[in-house]
Amino acid sequence: MIHDILVLGAGSAGLLAAIALKRKLPNVSVQVVRSKELGVIGVGESTTPGLPDFLFNYLGIRRKHFYATAEPTWKMGIHFLWGPRDHFDYGFAHALDAQWSDLSRPNGFYCDDEFADADLCTALMAQEKAFPRQANGGGPEIPPWHAFHLDNPKFVRCLEAVAREIGIAFIDANVAGAERGEKGIASVNLEDGRKLTADLYIDASGFRSELLGKTLEEPYVSFSPSLFCDRAVVGNWPRTDEPILPYTTAETMNAGWCWRIEHEPTVNRGYVYSSSAISDDEARNEFIAKNPKAKTWDHVVKFKSGRYRRAWVNNVMAVGNACGFVEPLEATALMVIAWQCRTFVDMLLHCGTEATPTMMRLFNDSWAATWDEIRDFLTLHYWANKRIDNAFWKRCHHDTDISRLKPLLEFYEENGPTGFARHLLGNTGSQFGIEGFLVHFVGNRVPHRAKYTPSEAEWKIWKQHCADNRRAAENGVEVREALSYVKHPNWQWHGDA
């Protein structure tokens, strides 16, 4: 039985895990070790649509508190300056895994040239609008298909306030190490001589992986055969007259890609690159040439892509960078943390907090499958992108390990952009759905042999649907206007206690 839980690390991963455990196991003691050594990564953070549901519905965080303290902006998808097109958008609703009832083919068959207005979400992105307007002509109608842009330190402060409110204790101390025991971890040792013990340890120590990797020596699975980038240079600048865009931008660069994340007071950008293809100085120069207003960090962020073989080992469950990491090309960090915390806690509840070996094995298998799908999805981004014809991008197309994607690629090449391909994504559930894969197939103009030529009548119907979406989007609400509504004292959030 679990009576005491110790969380090592007070970043977003550790705090989300702590809040989830305390909310669902209110009689259990939860303590968080907050150490400056473990740190908080202070970059802008992009998210996916599962996070709002996890924050507000599963963790019970009040929207009023979240918006006031985390100060997010909204993200409706990713704007890709990528591949052979000028650009394409990956929105969070279904643009391509969909079919109008008055057309004979799924949407993707009508998108050889353009699909900006294939659904309302992408139409809003094209118009730089965040939300449709309420039917009465007033404020924003906020749909479930949205995510957030977050400033990580503000997000951490928001979560810390929630944690204290529900009775989670904090210990400010530096960690000297940990000791192994029969059940996994016997104690966490602090530099001041204290030894902290618990029934369950949450390793949220970041890349350090103090418990899972360092003490328990869990084997590490590298993603380097598929993902070649291993560094990033980061910068930002104060926002002036730039619009607050309702999406993350991902832009092809000579040896990787550049993100743009939208905050209300600042614009955050970062260049993810391969150190085998470009030097740090060359990467910084390319980044500054693209972003002359950016003030860059003094240091380069170094990382490795991969995961540990298991995340839940004996009495330790690792979350966040302590158990796995990939570059933020699809903003998967908080997505995985939310999925992992919810799944882990629900499994504990089912077992009465006495986890069975088969439940732990099921968790680890599902967790590994989630990470491996993320690797495969990001691999597709690199393999399909032929925007720049240089040594790095040729290597991405010719040398990237796409073996796990081959069944899906073969199906697409024969059958085109049909949602039937979802059956090839496996039985563990996909974080992206077939929509994400179809967007990158169609967006990057991956060839297929199921070419379809619509009749003149069908084209007219398709263009009318697109025009309807575009008209609704043109009447939508921009980010600044939407923020003015939700910051107003009289704004009411449905579902807030």
N, C-alpha and C positions, 0 to 999 in steps of 0.2 A: 504494500500500500504506500502511496505517495503522500507524505505529510509536509515535506519541506522541499522547495525548489530553489536552486541557485542559478541565476542567469549571469553569465560572464560576458559583460559588454553592454553598454548603454546607448548604442546607436539605434537606428530604426529597426534593425533585425531583432536585437535583444528586447527592445521595448514592445514591439508588436507581439513577440512570443510571450513576454511576461504578462501583458494585458490579456491576451487570449486565454492563458492558463488561469489567471486570477478571476476573469469574468466567468469562466465555465466551471472552475473549481474554487468557489469563494472561500471554502474552509481551509484551503491549503495555504501555507506560508510561502510567499514569493519574495525573494531578495535579489537585487540587481547590484553587481559589482561594477562601479563606474570608475574607470581608470583612464588617465590621460594617455597612458601608453597605448591603449587600445584605439583611442581616437575616434573621430567622426569625420567621414569624407565630406568636405564642404563644397561639393559641386551641385549644380542644378540637377534635378532628377526628373526623369520622364516616367510615366506609369502607363498602365493598361486598364481597360474598363472593369476588371474584376476588383480593383482596389476600393472604389467607393462602396460597393456592396459589403466588402469585408470590414471596412472601417465603421460604417454606419449601422449596418444590419447585424453583423456577427459580433463585432466588438462593442457596439452600442455607444460609439462616440457621437456626441451631439454635433450636428452640422454647424450650428451657430458657433460653438467653440472652435471647431476645426477651421472654419473660414476666417475667424478673427485672429487665430494664433499662427496657423500654418501659412496663411495668405497665399493660397494657390491661384493659379490660372488654369484654364481648361484646355484639354487636348482632345480633339475629335479624331485624330489619326496621325499618320506620318506622310509628309510631303517629300517624295523622293526625286531628287535631281540625280537621276540614275538611269543606266541603260540607254538604248537607242532613241527613246522619246525625249522631248524637251523636259518632261517631268511626268510623273503619275502619282496618284494619291491612294494610300491604303487607309480607308476610313473604317470606323469601328462598327458600322452597320453592315448589312449584306448588300454589296453592289454586284458581285459576280456570282456568288453562290445563291442565285435568285433567278426567277423567271416570271415575267408578266403573263397573266392568264390569256391575254389576247395575242401572244406571240408564240411561235412554234419552237423556239430554241432558248436555252438559258442566256442570260445577259451577255456573257463573255463572247458569244458569237457575233455580237453587234459592235464590238469594241476594238476592232483592228486599228482604227484611226484615233479614237478618243473615247474616254469613259468618265470624264469629269462629272457629268450629271446623271450617272447611272442610278444613283439613289440620292436621297436627301442629304445624307451625311457628307458624301463627296461633293455634292453641289454647294453645301455650306462652306466647305473647305476652299473651294474654288473662288467663292465670293469673300473669303476671309471673314466669315461670320461664324460665331460659336454655336448659336442655337436658333431654332425657329421661334417666331414670335407667338405669344399666346393668341388664341382665337379672338379675344376682345381687343387686340391691337396693343396690348400693354407690354409687360416685361417678357423675359425669356421663358420658354417652355423647355425645361431641362430634361432631356431624355436619358434613359439608362445607358445608352451607348456613348459614354464620355469617360475620359480619364483626367489626370491632373499633371501639370508641371509644378514641381515642388522645389523650394529652396531647402536643402537637407537640414541645415541647423535649425531653421524655423520649424520644420516638421518634427525634429527630435524634441524641441521644447514643447510642442503641442502634445506629443505622446507622453513626455515626462509628467506634464501636469495631470493628464488622465491617470497615469500610473499611480501617482501620489494620492489622487482623489479616491481611488478604489482600494488603497491600503497596501500598496507595494512599497517595500522598504529599499533604501539605497545605501550602499556602502562605498564611500570614497576611499580608494586604496589602490596601490600598485600591486600587480600580481607577480610573485616570484616564480611560480611554477605550480605543478599539480602532482599528486601521487596516485599511482595505480593501486587497485585493490581487487578483491574477488569479483565484485559486481561492476568493475570498470574503473571509475574514478573514486578514490577513497577520500580525497580532500583537495581543496584549492588553497594553496599557501600564499599568504600575503607578505610583502616586504617587511611589514612591521612585526612579523612573527606569528600572527594569527593563522589558524587553520580552519577553514570553513568547510563544513560537511553538509550534505543534503541527500535526499532520496533520489532526486533527479537533477541533473546538471544540463543547462542549456548553453552550448558553446556558441556565443555570438561575438567572438574575439576577432573577427575580420580575417584578413589574409594570414594572420598569425596562427589561426586554428589551434589554439593552445591545448584544448582537450582532445578533440577528434584526431587531428593530424600529428601534433607534437607528442602528446602523452600516450594516446592509445595506438599511435602509428598506423592508422587506417591507410591502406594503399590508395594512391592517387591515380586517376584516369585522365590522361592529358588529351585535350582536343586539338593539339597542334597539327596533326595530319590533315585537319579540315579547316582550321581557323589560324591564319598566319599572323594576324596583328597581335602585338604584345606591349604597345606603349601608347601614351596619349599626352598631348600638350593641350593645356586648358587655359581659357581666357574669357573675359567678359568686359562689358562697358555699360555705363549708365544709359538708360533709355532716354532718348530725346523725343524726336517726332515720329519714331518708328511705330507702326501699328503693332498691337499685341496680337500676334498670329495665333489662330486656334489649333495649331498643330506643331509637332516636332518636325524639323527639317533634317534630312539625311542627304548629304551631298558627296558625290564621288570626288576623291582626291587622288593624287599621283600614286600614293602607296597605302591607301586606305580610304577613309571617309571622314567627313566633318559633320558634327551635330550642331543644331541650333535649338536651344530651349528657351521658352518665353516666360520671363517673370515680369511682374508689373514694374518694378523699378530698374531692372537690368535685363540685358540680353546675354545669355551664357552660350559659349561655343567651345568646342573641343575637337581636336584632330586625333583620331585613332589610326595608328599606322604600324607597319611592320618594320622592326629595326634591322631586318636582313635586307630590306629594299631601299632604305633611306636613313641617313644619319639624323641624330636629334637636332642638330643645327639646321640641316636642310628642311626638316619637318617644321621647325619653328618658323623659318623664313617663308615657307609655302603658306603656313597658317596666317602669318601676319600680312602677307601679300593679299590673301583672300579677305582678311578681317583687319584693316588698318586701324580701326578704332579700339581693338581689343588690347587690354592689359593682361599679359600672360602671367601664369604662375612662374616662380623662379625655378621650379623643379619639374622634371618629367615624371608622369605617373607610369610605373612599370607594373605589368600584370601578366599572369599566365591564365589561359583558358582551360577549363576542365572541371572535374568534380572528384570528390572522394568516392570510393567504391560504394560505401553506405553512409547515410547521414545519422541513423539511429543505431548506436552500438552500445549494448548493455544499458547503463544508466545515463548515457549521454545522447542528446539530440543536438546536432549542429544546425544553425540557420545562417542565411546570408553568405557572405564571403568566406566564412569559416568552413563551409561545406562545398562550395562551388562558385564559379564566376565565369561569365562570358562578357565580352564587350557590349555596350548598351545600344546596339543597333536596333533592337526591337523592345527596349525598355523592359527587360524581363526580370530584373533584380527583385523589385517589390512584388511583382506578379508571383514569382516562385515562393517568396517568403509568405505571402498571404495564403497561397494554396497549401504550403507545407504546414503552417501553424494550424489552419483549420482542420486539415486531414489528421495531423498528429493528435490534436486535442480531442477531436471527435472519436478517434480510435481509443484513446485513453478512457474517455467516458463510457464507451461501449464495454470496455474490459473492467470497469470499476477501478481504474488506475493500476491494475495488475496486468500488464501487457503480456500476451502470450507470444511464444516464439513465432507462430504462424502469422500473427498480426504484425509483428515487427518485420517479418520477411515481406509481407504484402506491402507495407509502407515503403520499405527500401526499394522494392522492385518498381513500384509506381513512381517513386521519387526519381530513381535512375532513368526510367523511361521518359519522364518529363524533361530532365536535363538533356537527354540524348535527342529528343525531338527539337529542343531549342538549338542544339548544335546543328542538326540537319537543316533546320529552317534558315539559320544564318548562313550556312554553307551554300544554300540555294542562292542567296543574295549575291554572294561573291562569284559563284560559278556562272550565273546567268548574266552578269553585268559586263557588257562589252563597250561601255561608254568611252573608255580610254584604252588605246592599244599600246601598252608599254610592257616591260618585262614583268612587273608585279601582277598586272591584271591578266596577262597571258598565263602566268603561273597559277593564278586563282582558277582559271578555266580549265587548264590542262592537268594540274597536279593535285587539286583539291580532292579529298576522298569523298565521293558522292555515292558510295556503294549502297548505303541504306536508302538513298533516294531513287535508285534505279527503277524499282517497280512503279513508283508514282510517275517518274519521267516517261517511261515506256507507255504507260496508260494514257498520259496527256498527249504524247506524240501521235498516238493512234486515234484518240477519241476527242481531243480538244478540251475546251474549258467547261466541263460538265461536273456538277456536284457529285456524281456517282463515285468520283475519285476519293471521296471521304472514307469509303470502306477500306482504303489502303493505309489509313493513318494508324491502325492498330486498335486494340480493344481497351487500352488504358485511358482513353480520353485525350483529346488534343487541346492544347492551350490556345491554338490559333484557329482551329477549324480548317476546313478546306478553303475557306475564303482567303486566308492569308497566302496559301500556296498559289491559288488561282490568280490573285493580284500580281504576284511576282512572275508567274508564267506569262500572263497577258501583258503586264507592264513592261517586261523585258523582251517582249515579242519572241518568246521561245517558240520555234516553229512546230506546227502539228499538221497532220494529214487529213483533218476533218473540216476543211475549209467549207464555209457555208455562205452562199450569196442570197441575201434576203430579197424578196420581191419588192417592187416599188411601194405596194400597199403596206408591207411590213416596215419598211424604212420610215414611212410616214407615221405609223403607230409608235415606233421606237423614238423618233425625234419628238413626238408630242409628249411622251412620258418624260423625256429629258428636259423639255421646255417647262413642263409643270414643276419639276424639281428645281430648276434654275429660278423660276419665278418665286417659288416659296422661299428659296435661299436668299434671293435679293432683298426680300422683306425681313430677313432674319436680324438677329441681335449680335453686334460686335462684342468682343471681349470687354472692352472698357465700359460699354453701356451695361452689359450684364453684371459686371462687378459693382457698378453704381447701384443697381437694384438690390443685390444680395447683401451689400454693406449697409443698406438703409435700416434703421432700427425697427421699422414696421414690417420688414420682410419676414415671412413665415416659412419655415421648412417643414414640409409634410414628413411626419415620422419622428421629429424631435420630441423627446420627453419633456 
